[in-house]
Amino acid sequence: MSCGAFGSTIVVPELQIWSNRFIISSVINRNEVPYPPETPEVCFPQGSFITMLFNESYSLNYYKYLYALKEDRLAWPYVVKQRLLVYPVSGKYYVINDNGSNLFQLQQDDFTMLDALLAYRMDSTSVVMIDSTANVFVNDSTGTGDIILYADFNSLSTELSKLIYLYLDLKINYSVRYYNTETPVSTAYALQTIYELFLMDKYFEFIAANNIDPAFSCRRR
């Protein structure tokens, strides 16, 4: 699974794992999107921000985003070696490592939205969203116990932060207001593209469960 701009012969195990799991179980994308081979559970890292994005039962109180190249090719899982060693010069396998680098080039807006998503994963009733171009995530000082996300979809600077905003807006506010478009948010990056497909499934589940006529909210030509 490509990381996007990093090249087609880079594999990040949890991105491959969740891409496989999501697409196979998807309602609207199951037969439309090619999925990567299944990766062994032994490759599953703890606390990856990618897992937090896709796993709605994520229960940890932290996430990790630093990755390092696994140099020892003999330690690569067989399915990875089988695929990547077709490209012996360019094949790379990256794993979570606290001393690694920001492989996915996450920016401040990404971290703001990831922090909000983590709070939502820990307690889905604790996060309040308020429209604001400040794009910050703070604890409420009024003593209510709420955690407030001040953010504005249009002022967020990255694709991933916008997609997380859409997910939280759907889950917290039951809103589809910012996804009334025919233009995808994601462009050339595998993580963002797969996450947007995941988001589309969530929109479909919401619309189907609430008997909403999709034509009602679709943009008129």
C-alpha atoms as one frame of an Amber mdcrd trajectory, in Angstrom:
protein
   0.000   0.000   0.000   1.492   3.275  -1.084   1.854   6.085   1.436   1.134
   8.439  -1.402   3.935  10.839  -2.217   6.499   8.498  -0.706   6.390   5.946
  -3.521   4.515   2.827  -4.491   6.903   0.354  -2.840   6.580   1.572   0.749
   4.460  -0.502   3.143   3.101   0.654   6.498   1.505  -2.454   8.039  -1.477
  -0.926   9.834  -2.462   1.111   6.766  -2.426  -2.103   4.753  -4.332  -3.978
   7.482  -7.095  -1.377   7.855  -7.366  -0.854   4.097  -7.957  -4.580   3.696
 -10.449  -4.794   6.580 -12.396  -1.697   5.664 -12.760  -2.313   1.940 -13.784
  -5.956   2.375 -16.467  -4.987   4.903 -17.511  -1.784   3.138 -21.113  -1.341
   2.052 -20.641   1.045  -0.853 -17.003   0.392  -1.827 -16.734  -3.390  -1.481
 -16.655  -4.201  -5.187 -15.301  -0.880  -6.385 -11.873  -0.487  -4.777  -8.953
  -2.936  -5.039  -7.727  -3.985  -1.610  -4.235  -5.014  -0.486  -3.397  -8.552
   0.671  -4.218  -9.513   4.238  -1.347  -8.816   6.608  -0.642 -11.072   9.628
  -1.916  -9.906  13.028   1.652 -10.062  14.333   2.286  -6.912  12.287  -0.418
  -4.991  14.128   1.198  -2.138  16.121  -0.244  -0.715  19.338  -1.413   2.867
  19.442  -1.041   3.868  15.798  -2.911   7.021  14.773  -4.007   5.078  11.677
  -5.716   2.482  13.856  -7.403   5.281  15.800  -8.773   6.711  12.541 -10.450
   3.485  11.452 -11.142   1.570  14.669 -14.306   2.922  16.254 -13.622   0.744
  19.308 -10.171   2.237  19.862  -9.632   2.202  23.638  -6.125   3.574  24.243
  -5.586   7.060  25.681  -2.766   7.958  23.295  -1.757   7.637  19.666   1.618
   7.370  17.937   2.620   8.794  14.576   6.410   8.379  14.277   7.760   5.678
  11.958  11.155   4.159  11.243  12.416   1.964   8.439  12.739  -1.706   9.429
  16.175  -2.437   8.003  16.276  -6.195   8.644  14.469  -7.641   5.641  14.607
 -11.125   7.122  12.277  -9.861   9.873   9.668  -8.659   7.399   6.439 -10.697
   7.316   6.386 -13.199   4.463   3.563 -11.466   2.593   5.530  -8.199   2.723
   8.759  -9.795   1.534   6.894 -11.540  -1.259   5.585  -8.226  -2.510   8.368
  -5.761  -1.780  11.348  -7.858  -2.852  10.028  -7.655  -6.386  11.490  -4.143
  -6.007  14.698  -4.939  -4.078  16.136  -1.445  -4.434  13.101   0.664  -3.580
  11.063  -1.644  -1.304  10.729  -0.232   2.223   8.839  -1.389   5.317   8.031
   1.195   8.002   6.893   0.499  11.566   5.859   2.598  14.574   8.956   3.795
  16.405   9.140   6.502  19.087  12.508   7.580  17.660  11.271   7.648  14.096
  10.180  10.446  11.795   6.898  12.077  10.818   6.486   9.818   7.783   3.007
  11.054   6.904   4.078  14.705   7.276   1.324  15.509   9.763   0.816  19.232
  10.374  -0.540  21.219  13.332  -4.139  21.064  12.100  -3.778  17.277  11.806
  -2.642  17.014  15.418  -5.472  19.284  16.599  -8.047  17.062  14.922  -6.329
  13.836  15.983  -6.385  15.035  19.601 -10.101  15.750  19.247 -10.678  12.332
  17.706  -8.771  10.675  20.554 -10.973  12.464  23.101 -14.042  11.323  21.169
 -12.780   7.738  21.084 -12.229   7.818  24.855 -15.642   9.381  25.607 -17.997
  10.084  22.720 -20.123  12.403  24.890 -17.309  14.679  26.023 -16.456  16.598
  22.840 -18.322  19.734  21.774 -17.689  21.362  18.395 -17.930  25.146  18.006
 -17.483  26.868  14.651 -14.381  29.022  14.818 -11.374  29.734  12.623  -9.146
  29.346  15.694  -8.721  25.597  15.040  -7.778  24.683  18.610  -8.784  21.949
  21.009  -9.188  22.896  24.685 -10.640  21.693  27.970 -13.678  23.658  29.062
 -12.811  26.054  31.884 -16.441  26.423  32.993 -16.424  23.135  34.866 -18.880
  21.258  32.649 -16.319  18.586  31.874 -16.756  19.089  28.141 -13.789  19.205
  25.815 -14.279  21.855  23.162 -13.047  21.758  19.590 -13.000  25.225  18.077
 -12.606  24.638  14.356 -13.801  25.631  10.928 -13.851  23.132   8.071 -12.895
  25.643   5.404  -9.958  27.063   7.334  -8.328  23.703   8.060  -5.147  23.409
   6.032  -4.772  19.677   5.316  -6.836  16.934   3.750  -6.606  14.671   6.794
  -7.703  17.378   9.235 -10.701  18.183   7.021 -11.691  14.510   6.840 -11.467
  14.066  10.615 -13.585  17.201  11.018 -16.222  15.710   8.714 -16.209  12.469
  10.696 -16.607  14.246  14.036 -19.241  16.610  12.663 -21.238  13.589  11.519
 -20.831  11.677  14.779 -21.250  14.562  17.226 -23.615  16.915  15.391 -25.320
  14.370  13.098 -24.443  16.776  10.313 -23.614  16.279   6.637 -23.450  20.010
   5.918 -19.890  20.174   4.579 -19.965  17.071   2.407 -22.566  18.336  -0.045
 -20.122  18.193  -2.943 -19.007  16.131  -5.896 -15.344  17.024  -5.309 -13.367
  14.599  -3.099 -11.335  16.020  -0.240  -8.478  13.581  -0.804  -6.169  13.794
  -3.797  -2.999  11.721  -4.183  -2.400  10.173  -0.770  -3.362   6.597   0.084
  -4.160   7.275   3.763  -6.477  10.192   3.013  -8.128   8.381   0.103  -8.906
   5.259   2.135 -10.116   7.367   5.053 -12.454   9.328   2.794 -13.903   6.049
   1.494 -14.379   5.013   5.132 -16.115   8.340   5.785 -18.421   7.805   2.808
 -19.522   4.511   4.334 -20.341   6.319   7.582 -22.426   8.878   5.710 -24.273
   6.065   3.965 -24.954   4.303   7.284 -26.265   7.556   8.790 -28.523   8.362
   5.836 -29.860   4.802   5.665 -30.501   4.577   9.427 -32.375   7.879   9.482
 -34.375   7.356   6.274 -32.923  10.502   4.744 -33.547  11.011   1.043 -30.048
  11.576  -0.426 -31.587  13.749  -3.159 -32.645  16.203  -0.466 -29.079  17.161
   0.418 -27.412  16.620  -2.949 -26.286  19.707  -4.777 -28.679  20.696  -7.557
 -27.236  20.921 -11.049
